[in-house]
């Protein structure tokens, strides 16, 4: 399988999570964490469900992944060396910061977020030489599918608010 | 009571939390969230305890505060309008992002963090006109006390590692 196909395979799983958020009335963003070629955590946005504006898909998936790896490895402090975060939308500042703090080395995202993206759009925090960790970033994987879900969500929201 | 004295009063509570982290072997940073002149959430760093690199004092305190306010108010989505976060050390990117996402309007911190601070040092993310929320920031409150605890912690760590 080519690298591109591998990325698409895991992004499809992230998109399924985004669809779950959509169905629950939450902003449709989904994320999975992959470690040694298998998914160890998946999550969707749960801001509305949990009434918690910090409950972004990335944060929940990264925390789950830390927990999983800590259980498996003694003396592990929950950092995510060798893992990859797949997420349907470019991470915001909070999630970019979480990627840096967990020392996750790889990020693959779908659509850019021109309003709040911190991994290339407004900031490129995950590739800042002044910080003690930098990530390799790949973007544009199934971006159209991600954007379609987001557009649908906000179109419905505007209809409801009329 | 002058504004400065009020800030000091709440920062003393944040420092108590930092001391708790210190005693538990965690990087000594503490935070409290104040709403209508009373503390509604307090937390210390729990990265070592929870083996979770995202378990910063600020994130835990903000999430707690969101939960508290959501319980008290119907249709509340957990945003922190009218609240103030007091924290002993300048927030990192992740925590600055969380402050923006929770729409917390006020931040008071103790010491600057020249290596990772995102509220004036490396970035000033909480006062970025391109984002949809900006905070009022006050710093330097009991900064010496905060720095003292941090220095002690890292001095002990170096001793152990010898």
Interface residues (C-beta under 8 A of the other chain):
Chain A: X47 X48 X50 X51 X52 X53 X54 X56 X59 X62 X63 X66 X67 X70 X76 X77 X78 X79 X92 X93 X94 X95 X96 X97 X98 X100 X101 X102 X103 X115 X116 X118 X122 X123 X125 X128 X130 X131 X132
Chain B: X47 X48 X50 X51 X52 X53 X54 X56 X59 X62 X63 X66 X67 X70 X76 X77 X78 X79 X92 X93 X94 X95 X96 X97 X98 X100 X101 X102 X103 X115 X116 X118 X122 X123 X125 X128 X130 X131 X132
